[in-house]
Amino acid sequence: MYEIVMPQLSDSMEEGKLVSWKVSVGQSVKSGDVIAEVESDKAIMEVQTFKDGVVKELLAKEDDEVKIGTVIARIETGATASVEQAQAATKPTTAPKEEQTSKKEAVKEEETKPNAAETKSVLDEIFDTSSVAPTTQERQASHISHKTQSGISPKARAKAAAMGVDVEKLQAKMPQKVLHAEDVDAYVTQKYFTSKALKLLQEYQLKSSLFELNHKIDSDEVQAYIDANEIALPKALSPMQKAIIANVTRSAQKPIYHIYESIDAKLFETHPTHSMTAWLVKIFAKVMMQHESFRTQLLDNALSIAPNASLSIAVADAKNLYMPVIKDANRLTIAEITEQLTAFKEKLKTNSFSAKDMQGGTFGISNLGMLGVARFDAMINRDESAIVAVGGMSDGKISVTLTADHRLINGYEAALFMADVKKEASEPLNFK
């Protein structure tokens, strides 16, 4: 049996979101086939199988957040798809929390060894209330119970009685299914709420029991309840948002200091063919080659000094922030730098950055001056040594704020670095 796990698509990724399955249970697959799409903290990536076989199990649902290393699918190698396999393979389900029993109780039931007359009720209980991942025997028992009768759990029966639900009618709507408490809830909400009202209930995570279930409830009534009670809209964090939070939290723990400077903008204004950001990348990359501390990363017990100047560039939309890296910028022409910046903008529009795009930087640039921000401080990206925040232009000068990691760069080094940046920004030869 070949197991496929949630891959680690970037070094900062802790879990991934299963966006979609590209295969189904019982389907034959070959090595190299795409079986799923996964969203990491950087981008949406494809997951492939590297062995031939038949999809036996899909262990996660679409939109599930899954920790890296967790098995998400199993493929039976050396097999071919058949009708019997497609029917026998099922997706795993987990019993509702409210109906779960302890492992101790499950073991106790197993030890009692019920006689033939008791087998049916015992199998029903295993099927309804298992609190742990089912064993092979338990799955077989569940399958037998599932086929022989459609039942209803005690919790579901009690809830149905409390809500005035006709159990026989409900079972008729879902034949060959053991009913749980959430099935009763789903039935009630579909019966008494319009589709738009149901959508609001789901968005705000409201229970149907908050409303009088004696008439058809529309979205206006639900919205009125939301407004009257000033209910906040809950919203789960995306993998990207979780990564940003983790990154910012880690950056905030660094011992940093700031240097506030201004750069002469005369030559930037007289060479408008390329953007100010492009010229700044070129200038900072050149100066980084003269100051190795700005090409340095701090490892556990050593320093790592890059041979070339690679800069991360802050690009963002209303929801996400990315720091893609222009690698070996000191070896690029201004036209090549502009080309990479343009590519970053396109990838931002399509949310198509890869994990590789984000790796290798030691110094960052964040330019909010183009948005009218006069001056600001930027947080150092991940394991980089420093970042420069580029503000607006005033009296022919660009305001810049250097944020440096004091463990890697002392104040004297930073002052020399900024002095060289100002010098190179005023050198006409750099703009040819």
C-alpha positions in Angstrom: 0.0 0.0 0.0 1.4 3.4 -1.1 0.6 6.3 1.2 0.6 10.0 0.0 1.1 12.6 2.8 0.6 16.3 2.9 3.8 17.6 1.5 5.9 20.5 3.0 5.9 22.9 0.1 7.9 25.6 1.9 10.2 25.7 4.9 7.7 27.8 6.8 4.7 25.6 6.0 3.1 23.8 9.0 -0.2 22.7 7.4 -1.8 22.8 4.0 -5.4 23.3 2.7 -6.7 20.5 0.5 -8.2 22.6 -2.4 -9.5 19.8 -4.5 -9.2 16.1 -5.4 -8.4 15.2 -9.0 -9.2 11.5 -8.5 -11.9 9.4 -6.9 -11.9 6.2 -4.9 -11.5 3.1 -7.1 -9.8 5.0 -10.0 -6.6 3.7 -11.6 -3.7 6.1 -11.5 -0.2 6.1 -12.9 3.1 7.5 -11.6 3.1 11.3 -12.3 -0.7 11.7 -12.3 -1.9 14.7 -10.4 -4.2 13.5 -7.6 -4.9 16.7 -5.7 -4.3 20.5 -5.4 -3.0 21.8 -2.1 -2.7 25.4 -0.9 0.4 26.1 1.1 1.4 29.4 2.8 2.9 30.5 -0.5 0.8 29.2 -3.4 -1.5 26.5 -4.8 0.5 23.4 -5.8 -0.2 20.1 -7.4 0.3 16.8 -5.6 1.3 13.8 -7.7 1.5 10.0 -7.2 4.8 8.4 -7.9 3.5 4.8 -8.1 0.9 3.0 -10.3 -2.2 1.5 -8.7 -5.8 2.1 -7.6 -7.0 4.8 -5.3 -8.0 2.9 -2.1 -8.8 5.8 0.3 -9.0 9.6 0.3 -8.5 10.5 3.9 -9.2 14.3 3.8 -12.0 16.4 2.6 -11.8 19.4 0.3 -11.1 22.6 2.3 -9.7 20.6 5.2 -6.6 22.0 6.9 -4.1 19.1 7.2 -0.7 19.1 9.0 2.3 18.2 7.0 3.3 14.6 7.0 -0.3 13.4 7.6 -1.5 10.7 5.2 -4.1 12.1 2.8 -4.5 9.2 0.4 -3.7 5.5 0.0 -3.1 3.8 -3.3 -3.1 0.0 -3.7 -0.1 -0.7 -5.9 -0.1 -3.4 -8.5 -3.8 -3.4 -8.7 -6.3 -2.4 -11.4 -9.6 -0.7 -10.9 -12.6 -3.0 -10.8 -16.3 -2.6 -10.0 -15.8 -4.6 -6.8 -13.0 -2.3 -5.7 -14.9 0.9 -6.5 -17.8 -0.3 -4.5 -15.8 -1.6 -1.5 -13.6 1.5 -1.2 -15.1 4.2 0.9 -14.1 7.5 2.2 -13.5 7.6 6.0 -15.9 9.4 8.2 -15.5 10.4 11.8 -18.4 10.1 14.2 -19.8 13.4 15.7 -18.1 14.5 18.9 -21.3 14.5 20.8 -21.8 10.8 20.1 -18.2 9.6 20.7 -17.3 7.1 23.4 -14.1 6.7 25.2 -11.5 4.1 24.1 -11.9 2.4 27.4 -15.7 1.9 26.8 -14.9 0.6 23.3 -12.4 -2.0 24.7 -14.9 -3.0 27.3 -17.6 -3.7 24.7 -15.2 -5.7 22.7 -14.3 -7.9 25.7 -17.9 -8.7 26.5 -18.1 -10.8 23.3 -21.9 -10.5 22.7 -23.8 -13.6 21.5 -25.5 -13.8 18.2 -28.7 -12.2 19.5 -26.8 -9.2 20.7 -24.5 -8.8 17.6 -26.9 -6.4 15.8 -27.1 -3.8 18.6 -23.4 -4.0 19.4 -22.5 -3.4 15.7 -24.9 -0.4 15.6 -23.2 1.1 18.6 -19.8 0.7 17.1 -20.9 2.3 13.9 -22.5 5.3 15.6 -20.2 6.1 18.5 -16.6 5.2 17.7 -14.2 7.8 19.1 -11.1 6.6 17.4 -10.0 5.8 13.8 -11.9 2.5 13.0 -10.0 -0.7 12.8 -10.5 -3.1 9.9 -12.9 -5.1 12.0 -14.9 -2.0 13.0 -15.1 -0.8 9.4 -16.4 -4.3 8.4 -18.9 -4.2 11.3 -20.0 -0.7 10.3 -20.5 -1.9 6.8 -22.6 -4.9 7.9 -24.8 -2.7 10.1 -25.1 -0.1 7.3 -26.3 -2.7 4.8 -28.7 -4.6 7.1 -30.7 -1.7 8.5 -31.0 2.1 8.6 -30.9 3.2 12.3 -30.8 6.3 14.4 -28.5 7.1 17.2 -30.0 7.8 20.7 -28.8 11.4 20.5 -30.4 11.9 17.1 -33.7 10.3 18.3 -33.8 12.6 21.3 -33.1 15.7 19.2 -35.8 14.7 16.7 -38.3 14.3 19.5 -37.4 17.7 21.0 -37.7 19.4 17.6 -40.9 17.6 16.5 -39.3 15.7 13.6 -41.0 12.6 12.3 -38.2 10.0 12.5 -39.8 7.7 9.9 -40.1 10.5 7.3 -36.5 11.5 8.0 -35.3 8.0 7.5 -37.3 7.7 4.3 -35.4 10.7 2.9 -32.1 9.1 3.8 -32.5 5.3 3.3 -29.6 2.9 4.2 -28.0 5.5 6.5 -27.6 5.5 10.2 -28.8 9.0 11.3 -26.9 11.2 13.7 -27.7 14.4 15.5 -26.3 16.6 12.8 -28.6 14.9 10.3 -31.6 16.0 12.3 -30.1 19.5 12.4 -29.6 19.5 8.7 -33.1 18.3 8.0 -34.6 21.0 10.3 -32.7 23.8 8.8 -33.5 22.8 5.2 -37.2 22.5 6.1 -37.6 25.8 7.9 -34.9 28.1 6.2 -34.6 29.3 2.6 -31.4 28.7 0.8 -30.2 32.3 1.3 -31.1 32.1 5.0 -29.1 28.8 5.3 -26.1 30.5 3.7 -26.3 33.2 6.4 -26.6 30.6 9.2 -23.4 28.9 7.9 -21.5 32.2 7.5 -22.2 33.3 11.0 -22.2 29.8 12.5 -25.7 30.3 14.0 -27.8 27.4 15.3 -31.3 26.9 13.9 -32.6 26.6 17.5 -32.1 30.4 17.9 -35.3 30.8 15.8 -38.9 29.8 16.2 -39.3 26.8 13.9 -43.0 27.2 13.1 -42.7 29.0 9.7 -40.4 29.4 6.7 -37.5 31.7 7.7 -36.0 33.9 5.0 -32.6 35.7 4.9 -34.2 39.0 6.0 -35.3 37.5 9.3 -31.8 35.9 9.9 -30.1 39.2 9.0 -32.4 41.1 11.3 -31.4 38.7 14.1 -27.7 39.3 13.3 -28.1 43.1 13.2 -30.2 43.2 16.4 -27.6 41.1 18.3 -24.5 42.7 16.7 -23.1 39.3 15.8 -19.6 39.4 14.5 -18.8 37.5 11.3 -16.4 34.6 12.0 -13.8 34.0 9.4 -11.2 31.2 9.4 -7.6 32.0 8.7 -6.3 30.9 5.4 -2.9 29.1 5.2 -1.4 32.3 3.8 -2.7 34.4 6.7 -1.4 31.9 9.2 2.0 32.1 7.5 2.0 35.9 7.6 1.1 35.9 11.3 3.9 33.4 12.1 6.4 35.4 10.0 5.5 38.8 11.6 5.5 37.3 15.1 9.0 35.9 14.5 10.2 39.1 13.0 8.9 41.1 16.0 11.2 39.1 18.3 14.4 40.2 16.5 16.6 42.8 18.2 16.4 45.6 15.7 17.1 49.3 15.3 16.3 51.9 12.6 18.2 54.4 10.6 16.3 57.3 9.0 17.8 58.8 5.8 16.9 60.6 2.6 18.3 59.8 -0.9 18.7 62.3 -3.7 16.0 61.6 -6.3 17.4 63.7 -9.2 18.7 60.8 -11.2 15.5 58.7 -10.6 13.4 61.5 -12.0 15.6 61.9 -15.1 15.5 58.2 -15.9 11.7 57.3 -15.8 11.9 54.4 -18.3 12.3 52.1 -15.3 10.5 52.3 -12.0 12.1 53.7 -8.8 11.8 50.3 -7.2 13.9 48.8 -10.1 16.6 51.4 -9.8 16.7 50.9 -6.0 17.1 47.2 -6.4 20.0 47.8 -8.7 21.7 50.3 -6.3 21.1 48.3 -3.2 22.4 45.1 -4.8 25.6 46.9 -5.8 26.2 48.2 -2.3 25.3 44.8 -0.7 28.3 43.4 -2.6 30.5 45.9 -0.7 29.0 45.0 2.7 28.8 41.2 3.4 26.7 41.6 6.5 23.8 42.5 4.3 24.2 39.2 2.4 24.2 37.2 5.7 21.7 34.9 7.4 22.0 33.7 11.0 22.0 29.9 11.4 21.9 28.0 14.6 25.6 28.3 15.4 27.1 30.0 12.3 26.6 32.7 9.7 25.8 32.0 6.1 27.2 34.6 3.7 25.6 34.5 0.2 28.0 35.1 -2.8 25.6 37.4 -4.5 23.0 40.0 -3.6 19.4 38.6 -3.6 16.6 40.9 -2.5 13.0 40.2 -1.5 10.5 42.7 -2.8 7.2 43.3 -0.9 4.2 42.9 -3.2 0.6 42.8 -1.8 -3.0 43.0 -2.6 -5.9 43.7 -0.2 -5.6 40.2 1.3 -2.2 38.8 0.9 1.5 39.9 1.3 4.3 38.2 -0.6 8.1 38.6 -0.5 9.3 37.1 -3.8 13.1 37.3 -4.3 15.1 38.7 -7.2 18.1 36.4 -7.1 21.6 37.5 -7.8 20.4 41.0 -8.6 24.0 42.3 -8.7 24.4 40.3 -11.9 21.3 41.6 -13.7 20.7 44.6 -16.0 18.1 47.2 -15.1 15.9 45.7 -17.9 16.2 42.3 -16.4 15.3 43.6 -13.0 12.2 45.4 -14.4 11.2 42.2 -16.2 11.2 40.3 -12.9 9.2 43.0 -11.1 6.6 42.8 -13.9 6.5 39.0 -13.5 5.9 39.5 -9.8 2.9 41.7 -10.5 1.4 39.1 -12.8 1.9 36.3 -10.3 0.2 38.5 -7.6 -2.9 38.9 -9.8 -3.2 35.1 -10.3 -1.9 34.1 -6.9 0.6 31.8 -8.6 3.8 32.4 -6.6 5.7 29.2 -5.9 7.7 28.3 -2.8 10.9 28.7 -4.8 10.0 32.3 -5.6 10.2 33.2 -1.9 13.6 31.6 -1.1 17.2 33.0 -1.1 16.8 36.6 0.0 19.0 38.3 2.6 17.8 41.9 2.3 14.3 43.3 1.6 12.7 46.4 0.0 9.2 47.6 0.7 8.0 50.7 -1.3 4.9 52.4 0.0 6.0 55.8 -1.2 4.2 55.2 -4.5 1.0 55.0 -2.5 1.6 58.4 -0.9 3.1 57.2 2.4 5.6 59.8 3.6 7.7 57.5 5.8 7.3 54.2 7.6 9.1 51.3 9.3 9.1 47.8 7.7 9.6 44.5 9.5 12.5 42.3 8.4 11.4 39.3 6.4 12.0 35.9 7.9 15.7 35.1 8.2 17.0 38.1 6.4 19.4 40.6 7.8 17.7 43.9 7.1 15.0 45.7 5.1 14.6 49.2 3.7 11.2 51.0 3.8 10.9 53.5 0.9 8.6 56.4 1.6 7.5 59.3 -0.5 9.5 62.0 -2.3 9.8 65.5 -0.8 12.0 68.4 -1.9 13.7 66.2 -4.5 14.6 63.5 -2.0 13.3 60.0 -1.2 12.7 59.1 2.5 14.1 55.7 3.5 14.1 53.8 6.8 16.6 51.0 7.3 15.6 48.3 9.8 18.6 46.1 10.7 19.0 42.9 12.8 21.5 44.0 15.5 22.8 40.4 15.8 24.1 40.7 12.3 24.7 44.3 11.6 25.9 46.9 14.1 25.1 50.6 13.8 28.5 51.6 12.4 28.2 49.1 9.5 24.6 50.3 8.8 25.7 53.9 8.7 28.5 53.1 6.2 26.0 51.0 4.1 23.6 53.9 3.9 26.4 56.4 3.1 27.4 54.2 0.1 23.8 53.9 -1.0 23.4 57.7 -1.1 26.7 57.9 -3.0 25.7 55.3 -5.6 22.2 56.9 -6.0 24.0 60.1 -7.1 26.3 58.4 -9.5 25.2 59.0 -13.2 27.0 55.9 -14.4 24.7 53.6 -12.4 21.7 54.9 -14.5 23.1 54.1 -17.9 
